[in-house]
Amino acid sequence: MVGPPTTALRYPAFRLLWLSLLPGTLGMMMATVAFGFVAYQISGSAIALAVVNLGWGVPMLVLSPAAGLVADRFPRRNVILATQAVIGVTAVGATILVATGSAQIWQLVVITTLQGAAFAFNIPARQALIAEVVAPVALANAVATHNAGQNLNRIAGPAVAGALLAAPAVGPVGVFALMAALYAVVLLLLVRLPPTSVPRSGNAVPHEPILRRLGAGFAFVVAHPELRRLMLLAFVPLLLGMPYQGLLPAVAAQIFGTGAAGLGALSAAAGVGALAGSLLVISFGRGHRLARFQLVSGVLFGVALAAFALVGRFVPALGLLALVGAASAAYTSVNNTLLMHHTPPAYHGRVMGVYMMSFAAMPLSALPAAWVAERAGLAPTLVGCGLLAAVSVLVLVLAGRRPPSPRLLPGRERVAVAPDAR
């Protein structure tokens, strides 16, 4: 990892890692639409949508600490390859079930659970590998570029899935088959990634008890107040606001009276905004601006979500959902960058494993959100989610600007912060 360039794509290993990300996230974003569409077709219930999403969330919640340990103790390239293979095989299984007309809700839950387990190990290893293949000066750009690639597919994935689902000659079978093909492309790209060595922490304390090693990421986060606050800031918007994604098929059908094409348009609008938000962070999100981006984007996310729920008309809703996507992507990029800057390389995998537990909050919170929506209505539920998210981010960010309490300082080693992250 040499050289000073701040443009992360100048690093060949990162460039290949980023290129492998594109077909994988395209397939994943198609899956969020396709699985939800098939589940709603089978059941006609918002709760069924949430249960299918729960399959992705539970493994991420349970396995992320172990996944972080694996990312810090084994070659990260190997971890990414193995987990991507699992995702590809399950996509083939889903294609067969849909093609034969035998898909049931419980089968979809099994598939999403297996994929969630694979993603739980895949994402911390991928995130930690980013910091391994670029210089520290390029880290913020690498994280934002990585997120821009993901958000580009938040546009393409739902739009392609919605169009194919609405096409009689293609339908769900074609969408699931295309997802399986995309995951095969990911594997072909990843095998070209240069081999990586065992991380420096991988051979540390080889006889340390496994439970202590699993808890090292939690202990490290708990011991450092800034990491604790950033983890809370990661959890809150995903827990309170992001369940809207799992409810979009019901929103499209019940509020706007649209089918697969309308669902694809709503998801693509959020993706357009997410791409814009990521590009904004790439262009301007550095130095002292990071904290400002964090506050503004977090509050804007919640307010825009509440406005989306209240607008009642499809075209203005698309614009507001694009604003939701932009604010969410900018917020996530900034928070992720700050976490990496506050974490020593030896702990990147384990801290990212704890961080990945926040992504489980979205599908897990979708179930209570769906329960409330079926009793209080979709619009009031989304308004409440948005306003709670905005207020929570505001309180947590402003609280972090207060001088630390002297009681927290004695005996606590502070984590070094890169100058451009302050």
N, C-alpha and C positions, 0 to 999 in steps of 0.2 A: 504494500500500500504506500506508494510514493507519489511525489509530485504535488504541486499546489493548485491545480485547476479546481474551480468551484463548481463547474458544470459536471454533474455526476456522470453523464453519458459519455464523457471522454475516457472513462475507465472501462476497458473491454469486458471485464467480468461483470461489472454492474450492468453494462449495456445488454449482455446476454441474459442476465437475470431479469432485467426489465422486459426484454422481448418475450421471454417465456411467460411473464405475467399476463401479457395481453390476451392470448387465447384462453388461458385459464380463467381469468376474471370475466371474459365474455361468456364462457359457459356457465360460470357461477351466477351471473346476473340474469342470464336466460333461465336458469333453474329457479330463481326466486319467483319469476312470473309463471313458468310452466308448472311447477309443483303446486303453486297456489291455484292456478286455473283448473288443473285436474282434480285437486281436492275439493274445490268449490263445485265443480261439475258433479262429483260423486255425492256430496253431502248437502250442498246449498247452505252451509252453516259457517259463520265467522269463527266459531270455536274450533271447527275442524281445521281451518287455516292455521289457527294458533297452535294446535296440537302438532301439525306437520312441522311448523317452525320450531316447536319445542325440541324436535329431534336434532336440530342443529345446535340448539343452545345448551342442552344438558351436558353433552360431552365436553364442550368448551369450558363450561363451569367446573366440571369435575377433573378433567385431564390437563388443563392448562398449566398448573404448577409442575406436574411431571413432565409436560412438554418443554417447559423452560429449562428444566434440569437436563433433559436429553439434548437440547440445543447447545448447552454449555459443556457437554461431555462427549459428544460424538461429532464427526464431521458433518457440518450443516448441509452440504450438498447431498450427502447420502440420505439424510432425514427427509429432505425435500423430495428427492426422487421416489423414495419408498411410499411416502404419503400420497404423492400425486398418482402413483400407480393404483392405490386403493380407491381414490376418487374416480379414476377412469373406469375401473371394473364395476363399481356401483352404478355408474352412469349407463354402462351397457346393460346391467340388470334392470334398471328403470325403463330403458328403451324396450326391452323384451316384454315387460309387464304391460306397458301401455300399448304396444303393438298387438298383443294378444287379447287386449280388452279385459284382462284379469286384475288390473290394479285396484287395490282397496286402500282405505286410509291407513290401516295398520302396516301394510307393506311400504307405503310411502314414508311412514314414520321410521321404519327399520332402515330404509335407504338413507334418509336424512340424518339418522343417528350415526350410521357408519361414516357418512361424509363429514359430519360434525366432528367425529373423533379424529379423522384424518386431518381436517383443517386445524384442529387444536394443536397438533404437532407440526403441521406445515408452516403456519404463519409465524410463530416465534422464531423458528429456524431461519425463515426467509428474512424477517426483520433484523435478526442478529447478524445475518450474513451481509446485509447492506452495510452495516457499520464496519464489517471486516474488509470489504473490498474497495472502500473509498476512504480518502483522507478525511480527518476530522473537519477540515475547512469546507469540505463538500457535503457534509452530512445533512445539513438542513435542506440543501438542494436535492440530495438523493431521496430523502423522505418525501419531499413535495413532488418530485418527479415520479416516484413510485406511486404515490396517491393519485397523481394526474392520470397515469396509465389505468389505474383502477376505475377512476371516474369517467374516463373516456368510454369505457365499456358499460358504465351505468347509463350512457346514452344509447350505445349500439345494442347492448344485450336486450333490454326491455323492448326496444323498437323492433328488433329482428324477431324476438319471440312473439310479440303481439301480432306482427304481420303474418308470421308463419302459422300461428294458432288460428288466425282468421281465414287463412287460405284453405279451402276444402281439399285441395290436392295434397296438402302437407299436414296440417293439424298437429296435435300433440306428438304423434309418432315422429314426424320430421324434426320437431324441435329437440326431442330427446336424443335422436340419432345424431343430430348436429353437435349436441353437447358432448357426446361420447367421442366424436371425431376431433373436437377441439382439445379435449384432454389428451388424446393421443399425440397431437402436435406439441403440446406442452412437454411431454416426455421426450420427444425427439430433440427439442431444444435444450432441455436440461442435461441430457447426456453429454452435450458439448461444453458444459460448464467445467472449467478447470477443477481438478480435485482439490478439496480443502482439507487441511490438517485438523487434528483434534484441537479444539480451543484450548488456550493456555490454562484455563481453569479445569480442563477435562481430566487431568491427572493429579489434581490437587487433592490431598487427603484421601487417598484411594480406599481406606478402610473406614471412612466416616459412615455412621449408620444412615441408611437410606432415608428414614423419616427426617433426620436432621438436614440432609441434603435437600429434600423436597421443601423443607421449611425455610431454606436459606433465602430464597427470593422474598418471601413474606417478611422474614426478620430484617432483611436489608431495607425494605420499603418502610417498615414500621419504625426503624431506627433513624430515619431521615425525614424531618417534617415536610420538606418541599416535595419529596416523592409521595408522601402520604396525601398531600393536597392535590397533586397532579393526578393521582389515581382516583381520588374522589371526583375530580373534574372530568375524568374519563368515564366514570360510571354514570354520573347523574344524567347527562343528556340522552345516553343510550337507554337508560332505565326508564326515564320519564317521557322522552320525546320520540325515539326511533321506533316504537311499536307501530307507528303509522304505516311503515312499510309493509308489515305483515297484514294490515287491514285494508290495503289498497284494493284488492279484488272486491271486497265488500263495499268500499267507498264508490268504486266505479259502477257497480251494479245498483246499489241502493240510492245513492245521492245523485249520481249523474245519469243513470240509466244507460250506461254504455257496456259493450261486451269486451271481447279480447282486444280489439283495436284501441278502444278507449283506455283500457288498463295499460296497454303498451305505451300509449301517448303520455299518460300520467307518470309512469315510471321513467320514461325517456326525458320528460321535462325535469324531473329531479336530477337525472344524470347530466343534462346540459348545465344546470346550475352547479352541480358538483365539480364538473370539469372547470368551469369558470372560477370557482372558489379555489381549486388547487393551483390553477395558473396564477391567480392573484397572489397566493402565498409564495410561489416560485419567484415572482417578479419583485414583490415588496416585503415579504415576510422574513425579515432578518433583524438582528440586533435588538434594540429597545422596542421595535415594532411588534415583536412576538407577543408580549403581554397585552398590548393594545388589541391586536388581532384576536387574541383569545377571548377577551371580554366582549368586544363588539360582535364577533361572529356567534358566540354562545347565546347572547341575549337575542340577537336577530333571528337565530334559528327557532327559538321558542315562540317569539311574537309572530313570525311568518307562518308557523304551523297553525297557530290559533286563527289567524286571518284566513288561511286556506280552508279551514273547517267551516268558517262562517260565510264565505263568499257565495256559495250556492249556484254559481254559473261556471260552465266547463272551461271556457277560454281564459277568464281571469284566474281560475284555479290553476291552470297550467303555469301561468306566470308566477304565482305565489309559491307553487311547488318547486319551481326552478330556484326561487330565492331560498327556500328551505334547504335544497340540495347544496347551493353555494355556501351558505352559512355553516352547514354541517361539515362539509369537506374541509373548509378553511379551519374550523375549530379542531377537527380531528388531526389535521396535519401539524398544526401548531403544538397541540398537546403531546403528540407523539414525538416531535422534535425535541421539546423541552425534556421529556422523559429520558430520551437517549443521551442528551447533553449532561444530565444530572447523574448518569449511571456509568461507572467504570466498565471497560470492555469485558472484564471477567464475569460481570453480572448481567450482561446484556440479555442473554437468553432467558435467565430466570426472572428478571424484572419484566421482560416482554411476555413471559408466561403468565405472570400475575396480571399484566395489562390486558392480555387476551381474555381473561375472565370477564372483563367489561363487555366484550362483544356477546357473551352469553346472556347479558342482561336484556338485550333487545328481544330475542325470541322468547326468553323466559317471561319477560314482562308483557309480551303480546297476549298471553293467556288471560291474566286478570284484566287487561285492557279490553279484550274481546268480550269477557264476561260483563264488564261494565257497559260496553257499547250495546250489547243485546238487551240491556235493561234501561239504560238512560239515553240511548241513541248514539250513533257514530259521531255526529258533529259535536255535541257537548263533551264527549269523551276526549276527542282530539283537542278541543279548546283547553280543557283542563290540563292535558298532558303538556301542551305547548307553554302555557303560562307557568306551570310548576317548573318546567325545565329552565325557562328564562330567569325566574326569580332565584333558583338554586345556583345557577352559574354566576349570577350577579353577586350573590352573597359570598360564594367561595372565592371568587377572584378578588373581590375587595378585601376579604379577610386576609388573603395572602400578601397584601401590600402593607399590612401592619408590621411593626418591628417584632421580631420573635421574642417570646417570653424568656427571660433569663433562666427560668427553671428548665428549659429544654436544652440549654447549651452545655452545662458542665458534663464532661465525660462523653460527649457526643462528637464524633468526628464528622465534619461537614464534607459533603461531596463537592469535589472541584467542578466548577461550571465553566464551560467554554465561554470566552468573552463575548462572542456574538449571540449567545443564548440569553444574556441578561437583559 
